[in-house]
Amino acid sequence: MSITTIIFDYGCVLSLAPTPEDYEPLREAIGADAVSFQEIYWRNRDAYDRDVLDNRAYWQKVALAAGVPFSIDEMEKWAALDCQIWDRPNAVMVEWVRVLRRRGLKLAVLSNISRYVGNYFRRTAQWLELFDHLCFSGELGIVKPNPAIYRVCLEALGVPASQALFIDDREVNIAGAHAAGIHGILFRSVEQLPRDIEPYGLAESLAEAHNG
């Protein structure tokens, strides 16, 4: 099969999966207890990623759920710490993107990510310039696995679904890609990936990234 385009999820694919320790600076800054923090953090994340809640509204809800005072200064601190959680590129994956770009493939990022966090990475992550298109849910008001967001990405790239491969760490998002007619691979690890991309003729390019 002819794959001309690869679409990557950002979190836990292009970036390293956060460890419990990575969340600690944010949890301590908020003052939330360790037991409830993750539930509080994720409770309204979908609405944040769809831009139903803006940055201020999201962190107000976090503060309310944690039972702590809220201020603009605190919000800015929390938001910065939140961005840092996800600002840990997976070096092998980024190098693979470089290899794929040199080989002439079209490349995109399709991520459930808030407008605020997306803007942060547009400003600071220079390696994202390797991609032909960045498709962030907070800028569109649509989140994966809604097939509409995959179609928006394809339209921006100008490629048919049958020539695109989507890589994500969540099965539900792969199902959304399939619903849009896109090939999909569930990302488990960099070690597993060569076996999964072999049928698409991409394993050798990943080996080059490993050796680069």
DOTOR-292090 format. One record per residue (C-alpha): residue in three letters; x, y, z. Coordinates in Angstrom, 2 decimals, always signed. Layout:
# DOTOR-292090
<r nuke="ALA" px="X" py="Y" pz="Z"/>
...
# end
This chain:
# DOTOR-292090
<r nuke="MET" px="+0.00" py="+0.00" pz="+0.00"/>
<r nuke="SER" px="+1.22" py="+3.50" pz="-0.80"/>
<r nuke="ILE" px="+1.54" py="+5.77" pz="+2.22"/>
<r nuke="THR" px="+2.42" py="+9.35" pz="+1.36"/>
<r nuke="THR" px="+1.42" py="+10.97" pz="+4.64"/>
<r nuke="ILE" px="+1.94" py="+10.24" pz="+8.32"/>
<r nuke="ILE" px="-0.15" py="+11.93" pz="+11.00"/>
<r nuke="PHE" px="+1.15" py="+11.77" pz="+14.56"/>
<r nuke="ASP" px="-0.51" py="+12.23" pz="+17.91"/>
<r nuke="TYR" px="+1.52" py="+14.55" pz="+20.13"/>
<r nuke="GLY" px="+1.24" py="+13.42" pz="+23.77"/>
<r nuke="CYS" px="+2.83" py="+10.03" pz="+24.55"/>
<r nuke="VAL" px="+3.86" py="+9.57" pz="+20.90"/>
<r nuke="LEU" px="+5.97" py="+12.54" pz="+19.83"/>
<r nuke="SER" px="+6.42" py="+13.46" pz="+23.48"/>
<r nuke="LEU" px="+7.37" py="+11.10" pz="+26.27"/>
<r nuke="ALA" px="+4.57" py="+9.80" pz="+28.47"/>
<r nuke="PRO" px="+4.53" py="+11.78" pz="+31.74"/>
<r nuke="THR" px="+5.59" py="+9.91" pz="+34.85"/>
<r nuke="PRO" px="+3.93" py="+10.48" pz="+38.24"/>
<r nuke="GLU" px="+7.01" py="+12.53" pz="+39.17"/>
<r nuke="ASP" px="+6.47" py="+14.83" pz="+36.18"/>
<r nuke="TYR" px="+3.11" py="+15.92" pz="+37.61"/>
<r nuke="GLU" px="+4.49" py="+16.65" pz="+41.07"/>
<r nuke="PRO" px="+5.58" py="+20.30" pz="+40.57"/>
<r nuke="LEU" px="+2.08" py="+21.16" pz="+39.36"/>
<r nuke="ARG" px="+0.34" py="+19.18" pz="+42.09"/>
<r nuke="GLU" px="+2.46" py="+20.84" pz="+44.77"/>
<r nuke="ALA" px="+1.91" py="+24.31" pz="+43.29"/>
<r nuke="ILE" px="-1.85" py="+23.78" pz="+43.33"/>
<r nuke="GLY" px="-1.77" py="+22.23" pz="+46.78"/>
<r nuke="ALA" px="-3.94" py="+19.26" pz="+45.80"/>
<r nuke="ASP" px="-3.57" py="+16.00" pz="+47.67"/>
<r nuke="ALA" px="-1.89" py="+13.13" pz="+45.85"/>
<r nuke="VAL" px="-4.98" py="+10.92" pz="+45.93"/>
<r nuke="SER" px="-7.34" py="+13.30" pz="+44.13"/>
<r nuke="PHE" px="-4.96" py="+15.26" pz="+41.90"/>
<r nuke="GLN" px="-5.18" py="+13.14" pz="+38.75"/>
<r nuke="GLU" px="-8.98" py="+13.07" pz="+38.83"/>
<r nuke="ILE" px="-9.08" py="+16.84" pz="+39.33"/>
<r nuke="TYR" px="-6.55" py="+17.42" pz="+36.56"/>
<r nuke="TRP" px="-8.43" py="+15.33" pz="+33.98"/>
<r nuke="ARG" px="-12.01" py="+16.08" pz="+35.06"/>
<r nuke="ASN" px="-12.48" py="+19.02" pz="+32.69"/>
<r nuke="ARG" px="-9.63" py="+18.33" pz="+30.28"/>
<r nuke="ASP" px="-11.89" py="+17.33" pz="+27.39"/>
<r nuke="ALA" px="-13.73" py="+20.65" pz="+27.63"/>
<r nuke="TYR" px="-10.38" py="+22.46" pz="+27.85"/>
<r nuke="ASP" px="-9.09" py="+20.61" pz="+24.78"/>
<r nuke="ARG" px="-12.27" py="+21.53" pz="+22.85"/>
<r nuke="ASP" px="-11.94" py="+25.19" pz="+23.89"/>
<r nuke="VAL" px="-15.29" py="+25.00" pz="+25.67"/>
<r nuke="LEU" px="-13.26" py="+26.13" pz="+28.69"/>
<r nuke="ASP" px="-10.53" py="+28.69" pz="+28.11"/>
<r nuke="ASN" px="-7.33" py="+28.67" pz="+30.14"/>
<r nuke="ARG" px="-8.69" py="+30.75" pz="+32.98"/>
<r nuke="ALA" px="-11.96" py="+28.80" pz="+33.27"/>
<r nuke="TYR" px="-10.17" py="+25.46" pz="+33.29"/>
<r nuke="TRP" px="-7.80" py="+26.42" pz="+36.12"/>
<r nuke="GLN" px="-10.64" py="+28.00" pz="+38.10"/>
<r nuke="LYS" px="-12.38" py="+24.63" pz="+38.03"/>
<r nuke="VAL" px="-9.17" py="+22.89" pz="+39.10"/>
<r nuke="ALA" px="-8.82" py="+25.31" pz="+42.03"/>
<r nuke="LEU" px="-12.46" py="+24.84" pz="+43.03"/>
<r nuke="ALA" px="-12.18" py="+21.05" pz="+42.92"/>
<r nuke="ALA" px="-8.95" py="+21.16" pz="+44.95"/>
<r nuke="GLY" px="-10.47" py="+23.58" pz="+47.46"/>
<r nuke="VAL" px="-7.68" py="+26.12" pz="+47.07"/>
<r nuke="PRO" px="-7.69" py="+29.90" pz="+46.39"/>
<r nuke="PHE" px="-7.53" py="+31.06" pz="+42.79"/>
<r nuke="SER" px="-5.74" py="+34.08" pz="+41.36"/>
<r nuke="ILE" px="-4.48" py="+35.17" pz="+37.95"/>
<r nuke="ASP" px="-0.87" py="+34.89" pz="+39.14"/>
<r nuke="GLU" px="-1.45" py="+31.35" pz="+40.37"/>
<r nuke="MET" px="-3.22" py="+30.42" pz="+37.13"/>
<r nuke="GLU" px="-0.25" py="+31.59" pz="+35.06"/>
<r nuke="LYS" px="+2.12" py="+29.55" pz="+37.23"/>
<r nuke="TRP" px="-0.04" py="+26.43" pz="+36.98"/>
<r nuke="ALA" px="-0.47" py="+26.79" pz="+33.22"/>
<r nuke="ALA" px="+3.30" py="+27.10" pz="+32.73"/>
<r nuke="LEU" px="+3.95" py="+24.00" pz="+34.85"/>
<r nuke="ASP" px="+1.29" py="+22.13" pz="+32.90"/>
<r nuke="CYS" px="+3.00" py="+22.91" pz="+29.59"/>
<r nuke="GLN" px="+6.28" py="+21.65" pz="+31.01"/>
<r nuke="ILE" px="+4.71" py="+18.25" pz="+31.72"/>
<r nuke="TRP" px="+4.20" py="+17.75" pz="+27.98"/>
<r nuke="ASP" px="+7.37" py="+19.52" pz="+26.82"/>
<r nuke="ARG" px="+9.53" py="+16.38" pz="+26.70"/>
<r nuke="PRO" px="+10.03" py="+15.35" pz="+23.05"/>
<r nuke="ASN" px="+10.69" py="+11.70" pz="+22.29"/>
<r nuke="ALA" px="+14.10" py="+12.05" pz="+20.62"/>
<r nuke="VAL" px="+13.82" py="+8.92" pz="+18.46"/>
<r nuke="MET" px="+10.38" py="+9.91" pz="+17.17"/>
<r nuke="VAL" px="+11.52" py="+13.44" pz="+16.35"/>
<r nuke="GLU" px="+14.52" py="+12.06" pz="+14.48"/>
<r nuke="TRP" px="+12.21" py="+9.71" pz="+12.59"/>
<r nuke="VAL" px="+10.14" py="+12.74" pz="+11.56"/>
<r nuke="ARG" px="+13.33" py="+14.31" pz="+10.19"/>
<r nuke="VAL" px="+14.09" py="+11.17" pz="+8.19"/>
<r nuke="LEU" px="+10.54" py="+10.98" pz="+6.83"/>
<r nuke="ARG" px="+10.65" py="+14.63" pz="+5.81"/>
<r nuke="ARG" px="+13.91" py="+14.08" pz="+3.94"/>
<r nuke="ARG" px="+12.24" py="+11.21" pz="+2.12"/>
<r nuke="GLY" px="+9.45" py="+13.48" pz="+0.94"/>
<r nuke="LEU" px="+6.50" py="+12.29" pz="+3.03"/>
<r nuke="LYS" px="+3.88" py="+14.75" pz="+4.17"/>
<r nuke="LEU" px="+3.68" py="+15.07" pz="+7.96"/>
<r nuke="ALA" px="+1.14" py="+16.39" pz="+10.42"/>
<r nuke="VAL" px="+0.38" py="+16.49" pz="+14.13"/>
<r nuke="LEU" px="-3.21" py="+15.76" pz="+15.19"/>
<r nuke="SER" px="-3.61" py="+16.28" pz="+18.91"/>
<r nuke="ASN" px="-6.24" py="+16.83" pz="+21.55"/>
<r nuke="ILE" px="-4.59" py="+19.88" pz="+23.05"/>
<r nuke="SER" px="-5.99" py="+23.12" pz="+24.43"/>
<r nuke="ARG" px="-5.62" py="+26.40" pz="+22.58"/>
<r nuke="TYR" px="-3.32" py="+27.68" pz="+25.35"/>
<r nuke="VAL" px="-1.00" py="+24.68" pz="+25.31"/>
<r nuke="GLY" px="-1.05" py="+24.57" pz="+21.52"/>
<r nuke="ASN" px="-0.01" py="+28.21" pz="+21.35"/>
<r nuke="TYR" px="+2.79" py="+27.50" pz="+23.81"/>
<r nuke="PHE" px="+4.22" py="+24.76" pz="+21.59"/>
<r nuke="ARG" px="+3.81" py="+26.84" pz="+18.43"/>
<r nuke="ARG" px="+6.01" py="+29.46" pz="+20.11"/>
<r nuke="THR" px="+8.60" py="+27.25" pz="+21.78"/>
<r nuke="ALA" px="+8.91" py="+23.85" pz="+20.05"/>
<r nuke="GLN" px="+10.99" py="+24.66" pz="+16.98"/>
<r nuke="TRP" px="+11.03" py="+21.00" pz="+15.93"/>
<r nuke="LEU" px="+7.32" py="+21.27" pz="+15.13"/>
<r nuke="GLU" px="+8.39" py="+23.25" pz="+12.07"/>
<r nuke="LEU" px="+9.24" py="+19.86" pz="+10.55"/>
<r nuke="PHE" px="+5.52" py="+19.25" pz="+10.03"/>
<r nuke="ASP" px="+3.42" py="+20.42" pz="+7.11"/>
<r nuke="HIS" px="+0.40" py="+21.01" pz="+9.35"/>
<r nuke="LEU" px="-0.46" py="+21.17" pz="+13.06"/>
<r nuke="CYS" px="-4.05" py="+20.22" pz="+13.82"/>
<r nuke="PHE" px="-4.86" py="+21.11" pz="+17.44"/>
<r nuke="SER" px="-8.31" py="+20.41" pz="+18.84"/>
<r nuke="GLY" px="-8.47" py="+23.64" pz="+20.85"/>
<r nuke="GLU" px="-8.18" py="+25.67" pz="+17.65"/>
<r nuke="LEU" px="-10.96" py="+23.69" pz="+15.95"/>
<r nuke="GLY" px="-13.43" py="+22.94" pz="+18.72"/>
<r nuke="ILE" px="-13.34" py="+19.23" pz="+17.80"/>
<r nuke="VAL" px="-11.53" py="+16.42" pz="+19.60"/>
<r nuke="LYS" px="-10.50" py="+12.92" pz="+18.64"/>
<r nuke="PRO" px="-12.05" py="+10.43" pz="+18.10"/>
<r nuke="ASN" px="-14.64" py="+12.51" pz="+16.20"/>
<r nuke="PRO" px="-13.96" py="+11.59" pz="+12.55"/>
<r nuke="ALA" px="-14.47" py="+15.25" pz="+11.60"/>
<r nuke="ILE" px="-11.12" py="+16.31" pz="+13.05"/>
<r nuke="TYR" px="-9.30" py="+13.71" pz="+10.96"/>
<r nuke="ARG" px="-11.05" py="+14.98" pz="+7.84"/>
<r nuke="VAL" px="-10.06" py="+18.56" pz="+8.64"/>
<r nuke="CYS" px="-6.45" py="+17.42" pz="+8.89"/>
<r nuke="LEU" px="-6.63" py="+15.56" pz="+5.57"/>
<r nuke="GLU" px="-8.15" py="+18.56" pz="+3.84"/>
<r nuke="ALA" px="-5.37" py="+20.82" pz="+5.13"/>
<r nuke="LEU" px="-2.77" py="+18.38" pz="+3.82"/>
<r nuke="GLY" px="-4.56" py="+17.83" pz="+0.52"/>
<r nuke="VAL" px="-4.25" py="+14.04" pz="+0.62"/>
<r nuke="PRO" px="-6.76" py="+11.19" pz="+0.39"/>
<r nuke="ALA" px="-7.44" py="+9.16" pz="+3.51"/>
<r nuke="SER" px="-6.23" py="+5.98" pz="+1.82"/>
<r nuke="GLN" px="-2.68" py="+7.39" pz="+1.60"/>
<r nuke="ALA" px="-2.49" py="+8.51" pz="+5.25"/>
<r nuke="LEU" px="-1.27" py="+6.63" pz="+8.31"/>
<r nuke="PHE" px="-2.21" py="+7.81" pz="+11.81"/>
<r nuke="ILE" px="-0.18" py="+6.91" pz="+14.91"/>
<r nuke="ASP" px="-1.74" py="+7.36" pz="+18.35"/>
<r nuke="ASP" px="-1.42" py="+5.75" pz="+21.79"/>
<r nuke="ARG" px="-5.17" py="+5.32" pz="+22.35"/>
<r nuke="GLU" px="-7.28" py="+2.66" pz="+20.64"/>
<r nuke="VAL" px="-10.37" py="+4.87" pz="+20.58"/>
<r nuke="ASN" px="-8.47" py="+7.45" pz="+18.52"/>
<r nuke="ILE" px="-7.29" py="+4.79" pz="+16.09"/>
<r nuke="ALA" px="-10.94" py="+3.77" pz="+15.69"/>
<r nuke="GLY" px="-11.77" py="+7.39" pz="+14.87"/>
<r nuke="ALA" px="-9.08" py="+7.40" pz="+12.18"/>
<r nuke="HIS" px="-10.46" py="+4.19" pz="+10.69"/>
<r nuke="ALA" px="-13.92" py="+5.75" pz="+10.61"/>
<r nuke="ALA" px="-12.42" py="+8.54" pz="+8.50"/>
<r nuke="GLY" px="-10.82" py="+6.00" pz="+6.16"/>
<r nuke="ILE" px="-7.27" py="+6.48" pz="+7.48"/>
<r nuke="HIS" px="-4.85" py="+3.65" pz="+8.25"/>
<r nuke="GLY" px="-4.00" py="+3.52" pz="+11.95"/>
<r nuke="ILE" px="-1.33" py="+2.12" pz="+14.26"/>
<r nuke="LEU" px="-1.61" py="+1.94" pz="+18.02"/>
<r nuke="PHE" px="+1.63" py="+3.27" pz="+19.48"/>
<r nuke="ARG" px="+2.88" py="+1.06" pz="+22.31"/>
<r nuke="SER" px="+6.58" py="+1.84" pz="+22.39"/>
<r nuke="VAL" px="+9.48" py="+2.82" pz="+20.16"/>
<r nuke="GLU" px="+10.64" py="-0.81" pz="+20.44"/>
<r nuke="GLN" px="+7.31" py="-2.20" pz="+19.17"/>
<r nuke="LEU" px="+6.85" py="+0.40" pz="+16.42"/>
<r nuke="PRO" px="+9.16" py="-1.17" pz="+13.77"/>
<r nuke="ARG" px="+7.03" py="-4.33" pz="+13.68"/>
<r nuke="ASP" px="+3.83" py="-2.29" pz="+13.38"/>
<r nuke="ILE" px="+5.03" py="-0.09" pz="+10.52"/>
<r nuke="GLU" px="+6.71" py="-2.90" pz="+8.56"/>
<r nuke="PRO" px="+3.58" py="-3.59" pz="+6.43"/>
<r nuke="TYR" px="+3.65" py="+0.04" pz="+5.32"/>
<r nuke="GLY" px="+7.29" py="-0.10" pz="+4.18"/>
<r nuke="LEU" px="+8.45" py="+2.31" pz="+6.89"/>
<r nuke="ALA" px="+10.58" py="+0.17" pz="+9.19"/>
<r nuke="GLU" px="+13.83" py="+0.98" pz="+7.41"/>
<r nuke="SER" px="+13.28" py="+4.71" pz="+7.86"/>
<r nuke="LEU" px="+12.79" py="+4.23" pz="+11.59"/>
<r nuke="ALA" px="+15.99" py="+2.16" pz="+11.74"/>
<r nuke="GLU" px="+17.80" py="+5.08" pz="+10.10"/>
<r nuke="ALA" px="+16.41" py="+7.38" pz="+12.82"/>
<r nuke="HIS" px="+17.68" py="+5.01" pz="+15.52"/>
<r nuke="ASN" px="+21.12" py="+5.03" pz="+13.98"/>
<r nuke="GLY" px="+21.23" py="+8.73" pz="+13.24"/>
# end
